[in-house]
Amino acid sequence: MSRTLIVIGLCIVLIGLLWPWLSKLPLGQLPGDIAIRRENFSFYFPIATMVLLSVLISALLWLFSR
């Protein structure tokens, strides 16, 4: 359990350090993401981004479990 928490903490630190570069990636603006903007209303549902991140995280977990 403690090893898992250490790995999760290191991943969070790594993402925090890489955030200036990660924020420039087009994630959240992919084709398939739903964005509705009206005068007094804004709705955003990043379907394609969630699928892409899910595939990447699943592949990483599969690689680390071997």
C-alpha positions as CSV (number, residue, x, y, z in Angstrom):
1,M,0.0,0.0,0.0
2,S,2.8,2.5,0.9
3,R,4.6,1.7,-2.4
4,T,1.4,2.5,-4.3
5,L,1.0,5.8,-2.5
6,I,4.6,6.8,-3.2
7,V,4.2,6.0,-6.9
8,I,1.0,8.0,-7.0
9,G,2.7,10.9,-5.2
10,L,5.6,10.9,-7.6
11,C,3.2,10.9,-10.6
12,I,1.4,13.9,-9.2
13,V,4.7,15.7,-8.7
14,L,5.9,14.8,-12.2
15,I,2.6,16.1,-13.7
16,G,3.0,19.3,-11.6
17,L,6.5,19.8,-12.9
18,L,5.5,19.2,-16.5
19,W,2.3,21.2,-16.3
20,P,3.6,24.3,-18.3
21,W,4.3,22.0,-21.3
22,L,1.3,19.7,-20.8
23,S,-1.1,22.7,-20.8
24,K,0.0,23.5,-24.4
25,L,-1.1,20.1,-25.7
26,P,-4.4,20.2,-27.6
27,L,-6.1,17.9,-25.0
28,G,-9.6,19.2,-24.4
29,Q,-9.9,20.5,-27.9
30,L,-10.0,17.2,-29.8
31,P,-12.6,16.4,-32.5
32,G,-15.4,14.6,-30.6
33,D,-15.3,16.9,-27.6
34,I,-18.7,18.6,-27.1
35,A,-18.6,22.3,-26.4
36,I,-21.8,24.4,-26.3
37,R,-21.5,28.1,-25.7
38,R,-24.4,30.5,-25.4
39,E,-24.7,34.0,-24.0
40,N,-25.4,32.9,-20.4
41,F,-24.6,29.3,-20.6
42,S,-21.5,27.2,-21.3
43,F,-21.4,23.4,-21.4
44,Y,-18.2,21.3,-22.1
45,F,-18.0,17.5,-22.2
46,P,-14.6,16.2,-23.4
47,I,-15.6,12.7,-24.7
48,A,-12.6,12.2,-27.0
49,T,-10.1,13.5,-24.5
50,M,-11.5,11.2,-21.8
51,V,-11.3,8.1,-24.1
52,L,-7.7,9.0,-25.1
53,L,-6.6,9.4,-21.5
54,S,-8.4,6.2,-20.5
55,V,-6.5,4.3,-23.2
56,L,-3.2,5.8,-22.2
57,I,-3.7,5.1,-18.5
58,S,-4.9,1.6,-19.2
59,A,-1.8,0.9,-21.3
60,L,0.5,2.3,-18.7
61,L,-1.1,0.2,-15.9
62,W,-0.9,-2.9,-18.1
63,L,2.8,-2.3,-18.7
64,F,3.5,-1.7,-15.0
65,S,1.6,-4.8,-13.9
66,R,3.8,-7.1,-16.0
